[in-house]
């Protein structure tokens, strides 16, 4: 058995961008947010991701701008490192590591080089970390000092004001006390806190929706507070604007409230922002606000309380009802999105492409109200058809079901509703699958239900005026047992349906029952055919914690092993299969080939809880890995969704080194630009003048377009030398050097001059021969023909020959 070795589990694509408070740049042009193990840099104008700052090896828990340089930012991670980035160029400048703490969140204040982090040990502590100022890229943070113990793990519950008093790492902390519950039944529990930037005022949010402004807290027990109330539920985030003139608040109502400071009766509202507000950020210049939402979205808002941009991540709600699917045309990940929608998410670009409204009804946000929900979906092999199942939870006799078939429209580049089948079954649908036909001739869909039947839906020929539509073609059952799962073989010639403890095999051509496969006691809950050379095998996972493999050629049980398989799936491009097994509160992964007794790969304790959603994603470019532990990743990625709604995947060491190479650049790599080539050439000329003399006579090839010059002019000013220094060098690089020629060059020049003189004299002779000046008028017809250029060159060559030997013969 091969352990995970160089294969690592990472957050890649679809990570949470609302996990921590985002940061807006000083000029409001960039937005930085933690996204799994990387920091995403977005443009606030175009919503595009400009850079992904990669280098951390664990979840990033905080992003902060560096006060002394507005083009740099800090990031901290559970890997125990703090990294300093140039976020405009996407370059790692320096990073500090501490082996003693796991950093849960971070705070910083302007006039010190100390970074305060919330360390995750047995209890959460506030720790001051001194970051050494040196020229090395990797430094060790040795100076750690505990400031406060047993604090809240919520970063919104801690804040630093304008006068943070620190004397030898002693922090003055003010404490305010409220009864947990008041007489009116309100809950006074603190949920968030923020400090006024210019005055001695602290704002706190509470679970009962109230906001309290605390003042006079410098006078010990004589502090006072005033109360603001609009939110009907807990206040999740508070933030003052840079000037302190406004206070922003947000909560589950998804409404941004702007309070006038000292004029609390005046307030502005920005409603219907989406999910519940989890964080609020303000740019240092006060031009932009941004709110993070529970639906993994960041909304960028102008100071006039108007939405200017929306950055949408992968929507992951409380649970995912559909499977993880890959849309064959766009290679997008498809799963539940907004209520009643399917979301199409690009894993390559890490960006939401679009939402498809399946239910086509307005969703009402009211607890206890039963509404239609998308519970199942499936694509055919070519991506031409999409099947969805929506249901509304009512009492068992009143269950409402809709089966919808969607056709892909080439003009709209989206799916369009083709057929709606109301009440396709009398019970809840348990499985849905298309045959594996990749030639675009999909005409069949199979669904199984708790009513004890499975149905085959056939695409009917178009009528005279209407397009093609779907209708039921076959109704199948087996001894009144309930079918739980179904699966087509790789060539679509067989259909396997699991009826509790019995697996039935049918031929779709005639709907004949070919055979039944028995197995040890326990209902079959998952079926999967092998692929390529293993297509003769059928595998099934049972509720009795067994994984069975049948040989379809002999119709016998090939092997069986004891494991609690929560999910079983096959790689469409290889013989590999993946089994996620639940054991002792965590999930293990086994990758194997059905025909081999030894697994190709295993990973113990992959994550906590059960994994019930995963998918193989074909690679655009296949890997050529020779490592036994990572060969199963050569054809496809494997993505899976944890119980905590984290989308994870596997990455090899070679891929990781390639991805992090750009983020490990230092100052020498910063200059791999036209300016660096210019500076490097000047430095080489100063160090090696002989090389300069050898190359001085060679003309410099100038660029054929202005793209290089444009790149020069677009370089950030903070990484460039002075303009006078660059200007003189740039002009000199455009000139051809006229240094003193060497002796060899002198000889070449003299030879070239002599040849030029001879060519001039020969040209005169040629002109005389070709055009004689004194030609008698009567002999014009007998004139000699003009010499060609080749004949003139031959005469010139003969003229240079040594004919002295002929003189001796004549004598």
N, C-alpha and C positions, 0 to 999 in steps of 0.2 A: 504494500500500500504506500502510495506516494503522498507525503504530507505537503502542506501548502508552500513551504520553502520560500522561493522568491516571488510568489504570487501574493498580492496584498489586497485587502478590501478597502475601497475608497469611496467617498462621496464624489460622484462625477455626473453632472447633468441632473437637473431637476432638484438641486439642493434648496434648502430653505433660505430665502433672502430676507425673511422677516424674523430670523432668530435673534438678532441683536439690532440695536439702534443704528441706522445708517448715518454716514457723515457726508455733509456737503462741503465742497471746496470753498475757499475764501471768495473767489470770483463767481461762485454759483454755477460754474460750467460743468463740474463733475460731481457724481454721486458715488460714494464708496460704501459697499455693504459686504458683510461676511456671508459666504455661500459655501457651506461645507468646509473643505480644506483649502479654499482659495478665497481671495478678495476680488470681487467684481468691481470694475470701474466703468460706470455708465456715463453717457453724455446726457445732460439734463435737457438738451434741445432736441436730440434725435431719438432718444431712448435706446440707442445702440450700445452694446457692450464693447468698450474700447480695449480693455486689457483684463486678463485674469491673472492676478498676482499669485503665483504658485510657489510652494516651497515648504509649507507646513505639512506635517505628517499626521495631524489629528484635527479635530473640529476646531475651527476658529471661533473664539468667544468674544472678540471685541475689535473695533477699528476706531482709531482716533487720529485727528490731524496733529501734526507736530507744531507747537506754537511758534517756535523760532524759525520755521521754514514752511511757508504756506503751500509748497509743492511736494511736501513729504508727509508720510502718514505712518503710524505705528499699527501693528496687528499683533494680537496675542492668541495663544492656542492652548488646548489641553496637552499638547506635546511639551509644554514647559518652556517655550521660546517666545521671545518678543522680537519682531522683525521690523526694520525701518525700510520703507519703500519710497522710491521716486515714482509716484503713481501716474504722472503724466507720460513717462516713458516706459513704465512697467518694469522697473529695474530694482533689484534688491541691493540696498546700500550696505546694511549692517544687520547683524542679528545677534542677540544675546540669549544664552541658555542658562537655565537654572534647573539643577537636578533634584531640587528639594520640593518644588511646588508644581501643581497643575493649575494653570491660570484659567479661572472661570469667567472673569470680566476685568476691565481695566478702567482707570480714571487717570486724569493728568491735569495739572494746573500750570499756569503760564510761566511763572518766574522761577521754576526749579527744574532740574534735570532728573528729578525722581519721578518714577512711575508707580502709582498705587494700583495694585491688583488684588482681586478677590481670589484667594487661593483655595482650591478644593482639596481639603484633607478629610479627616473625619467630620470636622465642623468647618464652616466657611469663616475665613479670617481675612481681614484687611491688612495687606502687607505692603510695605514701602520697598521698592526695588531701585537701587542706584544703577543707572546705565553708564558705564565708563565711556568717556569721549576719547577715542583713539582711532588710528588709521586702519586698524585691522578690521576685516569683515566679520570674523567670528570672535566674540568676546564672551567671557563668563561672568554672569551676574552673581557676585559673591556677597555683596552687601545687602542682606535682607533683614528687615526689622518688622516685627508684628506690631500693628497699630491698634487693631481692635479685633476681638474674638467673638465668635458666635453671632455673626451678622446674617442678614437675609441673603438668600441666593439670588434674589431678584435684583438686577442692577438698577432698576428704577427706584428701589427703596434706599439708595445711597446717592448723595450729591455733595459737591464741593462749592462753596460760595466764593465771593470776591476777596475775602480776607481769611484765607486758610492759615491758621496760626500753628506753626510747627517749630518746635524747639527740641533739637536732638530726637527727632521722630516722636515727639509727644504731640498729639493732635487734640485740639480743643473741640469737643463734641457737645452739642446742645441737645437736651432731652426734654421732650414734651410728653405729657401723660394725659390720656383720655380713658374713660371707662369703655370697656369693650362694647357694651350695649347701653344705650340711653333709655330714658323712661318712655320715649315714644316708639320704641321697638327698632330704632336705627342701629346699624352696626358701624362703630367708629374705627374699625381696624384700618391701619395705614396700608395703602397699596402702592403709592408712588410719592416722590418728593422732588422738588427743584428749588434752586436758590435764585434770588433776584440779582442781576449783574451789577447794579450800582448802589442799591440800598440794602439795609439790614432787614430783609424780609425773606421768609421761607414759606413756600406754598406746598401743601400736602393734599393728596387725594385719598379718599376713603371708600370703604366698601359700600356705604350707603349712598354713594353718588355725590357727596358733598366735597367741596374744596375749602380748605381753611388757610388763611393768610396769617402767619405768626410774626409778631413784631415785639420789640423791647425785650428780646431774649438775652441781651447782655446784662440785664439786671436781675439775674438769678430767678427768683420765683415770681417776679412781677410781670412776666410776659403776658401778652394779650393776643387775641386772634379774632378775625372776622370770618364769616361763613358765606360762601357762594354755593348756590344749588341750582342745577339744571338737569344733570344726568340722573336717570332713574335707576341705574345700576352702578357697579363699581367703576371708579375712575382708573383707567389703566396707564395713562401717561399725561405728564404736565411739562410745559416748557415755556420759559420767558423768551421774548424777542431780545436781540442784542442790546437795544436801548432801554429795555425794561418797560416800555410803554404798553405792551400787550402780554397777556397770558393765554396760552393755547392749552386746550384740554380735549381729551378723547376717551371713548369707551366702547362698549358693545353696541351702542346705537349707530355706529359708523357715521357719526356727525362730528366734524371739527368745530369746536366752539372757541371763538376769540373774544376774550374779556378785556375791557379797557381797564388798565391799572389805575386805581383810585377813583374810577368811574364805573363800578361794577355793574351798574344798571344798564350800561351800553354794551352790547355784545353782538357779534356777527356769527352766522351759522353757514356751514358748507355741508349739506346733507347728502345721503345716498352715495357714499364713497365705496361701498362694497362690503367686505367683511368687517368684523370688529377691529377697531384701531388698537394696535399693540404698542407702537412707539411713535413719538413725534420728534422731529429734528428741525433745526433752523440753521440756515447758512450764516456765517460770520458777518456778512454784510446786510443780512436781514431781507434780501431780495426774494428768497425762496423758502418755503416750508416743505417738509415731506412727511408723510405718514406711512407707517407700515401696518399691514392688515393681516388678519388671521387666515385669509385665503391666499397667502404667499404673494402679496402684491405690495408695491410701493407707489404711492401717488405723490407726484410733484406739484406743488401748489404755489402760485404767485402770491406776493404779499397782499395783493388786493383780494385775496380769498377766491381765487379762480384756478381751476385745474388746468395745468399746462402740459402734463405728460403722465403716462401710466406705464410702469415697468411690471409686467406680469410674469411670475414664476410658475412652476408646475403646481397646480392646485391639488392639494392633498387634504381632504376633509377628515372627519372622524373615522371614516372607514371607506374602503373601495369595494364596490359591489361587483364591478366587471373584472375580467382578467386584464393583465397587462398584454397589450396587443401591439403589433407593428403594422402600420398601414403600408402595403406593398409598393405604392407609387412614390410617396414622399419619404418613406423610411422613418416616419414620425411615430413616437410612442403615443398610444391612444388608451385612455382610461376615463373614469368619471371625472368631471370637472365641476363647474358650477351646478347647482341643483337643476336637474332635468337636461343637462348637456353632456356631450363627450368633448374632451379637449384633445387637440392634436399638438404634440410637443416635440420640437426638434432636439434630439439628443446631441447632434453634432454642433449646432449653434447655441444650445442651451437656451432656447427661446420658445415661447408659446406661439404657434402658428395661427390657430384660430379655434373657436368653439363652434360645435355643431349642436343646434337646438333640436333635441329629440322629442321632448314632451310637447313643445310648442304651446305652453301655457304659462301665464304669469305666476311666478312663485311667490307665495305669501309667507312672510316671516312671522309665524305665530306658532308658539309651542303647543303641541297636542293636535295640530291640524294635519290630517292625513292627506298627502298629495302624491301625484305620480312621481316615480323615481326610476331611473335607468338601472336595471339590475343585471343585464347581460348584453353582450355584443360579440359579433364575429365578422371577419373579413374573408372573402374568397381569396384564392391564391394570386389572382391578377390584380386585385384591388378594384374591380369593377362593381362589386356589390358589397353592401354592408347590411347586416341583419341586427336588429336591436329588440330587446324585450323590456317593456316598462310595466310596472305594476303599482297599484295603490293598496296599501295595507288597510284592510278592513277586517271584519269578522270572516272566518273561514268560508261560510257560504256566500259571502258578498265580495270575494276577491275579484278585482278588476285587472285584466291582462290585455296587453296590446302587443302584437308582433308586427314590426315594421321592416320593410325591405327598401333600401335606399340604393339608387343607381348613381354612378359617378358621371357628372356632366363635364365634358371636356371644355366647353365654353366658359362655364362658371368656375371650373376647377374646384368643384366641391360636390358633395353628395346631395342628391335631390330625392325627396320621398316618392317612391314608386307605388308601393302597395301597403295598405294597413289592414291587418287581420285582427279583428276584435274577438276576444275569447278564443284563441287558437287551441287551448286545452281547457279541460275542466278543473285542473289543478295547477299548482305552481310549476313552472318550467325549470328543469334541473340541468339541462345541457343543450348546447346549440353548436352545430359544426357544419362547415362546407367541405366538400371533397377537395383533394389536392390536385386541382386541374389548373395548370399555368398557361394554357393557350387561349385564355379568355372565353372559353365555352362553358362557363359555369351555368348549370341549369337545375341544380338540386340543393336543398337545404334540409337538414335533419334536426328535429327537436325532440327531446324526451321530457316527460312530465310525471308528476306524482299521481296522476289519474290512472297510471298503469299502462300507458301507451307511448309509443314513439311515432312521429309522423314525418313523412317525406314530402317536402313541398317542392313542386315542379314549376319551372318558368314556362308559362304558356306562350304560344305564338301570338304575335300582335293581331288584334282584330282589324276591321276595315278602317276605323278612325282612331282607335285607341292604341297605345303602345303595349309592350309586353307586360304581363302581370303574373303573380304567383298564386298557385292554388294547391290544395292537398292532393297528392298522387297516391299515397299508400299509408295505411294505418296498421301498425304492428304491435303485438303484445306477446307475452310468454307466461302462461299459467297464472295470470292475474298478479304477477309480481311487479314491483315498482322499479322502473329503470332509473338509475342514478347518474349514469355517464354513458358517453358514446364517443367513437373515434373512427376515422377513415384510415385505411392503409395508405402507404406512400404513393401507390399507383391508383388509388381510389377504386380498386376492384373489390375490396372487402369493407364491410361495416361491422364493427364490434359494438355491441350494446350490453352494458352490465345490468342485469336484473337481480338486484340484491346479491345472493351468493352464486349466481350462475352467469357465465359470460356466453352470450350468443353471437354467432358469426353469420352474417347475411351477405348475399350478393346483390348489389344495387341494380344490376342489369335485369333480373327477374324477380327480385325480392323473395328469393328462396332461402330458407334457413339451412345453412350448410352443416353446421355442427354446434355443439355446446361444449363448453370447457368447464370442468369442475375444479374445485380448489378447496383447501381446508376451510373450516367454518369461519364465517365473517363476511359481511357485505362488501362488495367491490365498490370503492368510492372514486377510483381514478384508473383510466385505461390509456395506454400509449403504445403505438406500433413502433417498431424499430425502423431505421432508415438505411438506405444503400445496401451494403452487404449484410446488414442485420435485419432486413425487412421481413424475414421469416419468423421473427419473434414478436410476441405480444406480451406486454408487461402490465400488471395490475397491482394496485395497492389496496389493501383491505382494512376494515375497521378492527380486525384482530391483530394488528401490528405485524403484518406479513407483507413481503414484496414477492410476487410470484411471476415467473417467466414461462410462457408456453411456447412450444415449437409448433407452428401451424402446419408444417409438412407432415409431422407425425401425430398432431392433435394430442400431444401429451405435455405434462408438466416437466419443463426442462430443469428448473431449479427453483428453490424457494429459500428466502432468508428472513430472519426476524428483525424487523425495524419498523418504527412508527413513521411511515412516510406521509407527510402533510402535503407534498406537492411533487409531481412527477412530470417531467417534460423532456422532449427530444430536440437536439440541434438539427435544424432543417438541412444543414450543409455537411454533416458528417454523421458517423455512426454513434457519436457520444450521446449519452443521456445523463440527466442530472436528477438526483433524488434529495429533497430537503427532508430531513428526519428530525423529529422532536424528541429530545431526550433531556431529562433532568432540568426542565425549565428553559432550555436553550435549543437552538437549531444547529444541526450538523449537516454538512454538504458532502455528498459522494457523487463523483463523476465516473462513469463506467461505460463499457461496451457490453451489450447483452450477451455476446458470444464469448466473453473473456471472464475468467473467475476473479481476476485481480482488478480492483478499482484503479483508474488512471490518476485520480486526485481525491483528496479528502481534506476537510477543514472542520475541526472540532470547535464547538461553541462559537459558531459564526455570528450569532446575535441572540439576544434574549427574546423569548416568546416564539410563536410559530410564524413561519414564512408560508403564506398562502398565495402570493402573487409573484411571478417571475416570468422572464421571457428571454429567449436567445435572440440577439440582434446581429444579423450578418454584417461582417466588416466590409468596408469599401475596398480596402487593400489588405490582403491576407498577410499574416505574419509568417516568418520563417524561423520559428523558434526550434532549437534542437534540444532544449531542456525538457526532460520527461515530465516535470511538474507543470509545465505551462503549454505543452503541445495541444491540449484540448481547447485553448483559447486562440488557436491560429485562424480559425474560420469565423468565429462569432464571439461577440461579447455576451456575458450573462449578467442581466440586471435583475434585482429582486427588491421587493418592498418589505420592510420590517414592520413589526407590530406597532412601532412608534411612528410610522409613516415616513421613514427615511429611505430614499432610493439609493441603493448601493450597487457597486459593480466590482469586478476583479481587474487588476492591472498587473502586468508583469514588470520585473525590475528594468528590463530594457526600455519598455514604454515609459516608465516613470522617469528614468534618467533623461530620456529624450524630451519629455514634457517640462522637466524642471531645469533643463540646461539654460534656457533663456533667462529664467529668474535668478540664476546664480551669477549673472554678469556683474562685474565690478567696474570701477571707473575706467579701466583700460578698454573694456568692452563697450562702454557708453559711446565711445568715439568711433565706432564702426559706421561712420557716415562720411559724406564727402568732405566735411571739415576735418575728420580724423585722417583721411587719406592725405589731405593737404598738410596738416601738421606733421604727420608721420614722415612724409616725403622731405619736408624741410629739416626735420631732425636727422634723418638719414644723410642728407647732404652735408650737414654740419659735422657729423661723425665720420663720414667717408668722402672727402673731397675728390679722391681719385675717381670714384664711381661717377661723381658729378661731371668731371671733365670728359669721361668716356661717353656719357649720355647727352652732353650739352649740344652736340651737333645734330641730334635727332629731334625733329620737330614734334611738338606735343599734339596729340590728336585731341581735338576739342569735341565735346558731345554734340551729337547731331540734333538734339532737341534741348529744350529748357527744363526738362524734368529734374536734372541734377541741381540746377541753380534754384529751382523751386524748393527742393528738399533742403538746400542750404539755408534758404531764407525762412523755412518753417521750423528750424531747430529751436528748442526752448532757449531763451537768453541766459538762463542761470547756469547752463553747462558750457557756455562759450567763453573764450578769452575776450579781451577788449576789442572793440570794433576797429580801432586804428591798427592793431597788430594783425588782425585777420585781413583787413583791406589791402595792406601792402603785400602780404603774402599771396592773396588771391590774385592781385594784378600781376605780380611777378610770375605766377604759375601760368598765366595766359601768354607770356612773352617767350620768344625763342632766345635761348642764351647765345651770346656773341663773345664768349671767352676766347683767349689767345689759342690759336690752333697749334696742335702738336707738329713735330717734324714730318710724320707720315701724312698728316693732313695737308702740310705745305706742299709736299711732293705731288700729292693727288691734285691739288689745286693748280700747280704749274703744268702738270700733264694735261689737265682739262683745258687750260688756257691755250696751250700749243695746239691741241686738237681742234679747238675752236678757230684758231687762226688758219690752220690748214683747211678746215671746212669752208672758211670764207674764200680763201684763194681758189680752192677747187670749185666753189660755186661760181666764181668769176669765169674760170676756164670752161665750166659747163655751159654757162650762158653764151660764151663766145662760140663754142662748138655747135650748140643747138640753134643759135641765131646769128649767122655770119653777117658782118656789117657790109662788106663789099662783094655783093653777089651780082654778076652780070645778068642783065635782064633777059637775055636769050637763053641762059642756062638754068632758068628757074625749075624746069621740069626734071633736070638731072641732078638736082641738089641731093647731098647725102642726108639720110634720115637722122633725126635727133636721137642723142644717146639717152638711154633709160637711167634711172637712179642706180640700179644694180651695176650697170656698165661703168658709171662714174666711180662707184665705190671700188670696183676692180682696178680701174686705172690708178686710183689713189693708193691702193695696196701695192701695185707694181712700182709705183714711183718711190715707195719707201724701201724697196729691196736693194741689196748691195750688188751692183753690176761691175765691180772692179775686176772680177776674174775674166770678163770679156776683153778688157784692155790687154791682158797678157796674151790672149789668143791672137788678137789682131797684130800685136807686135811680132 
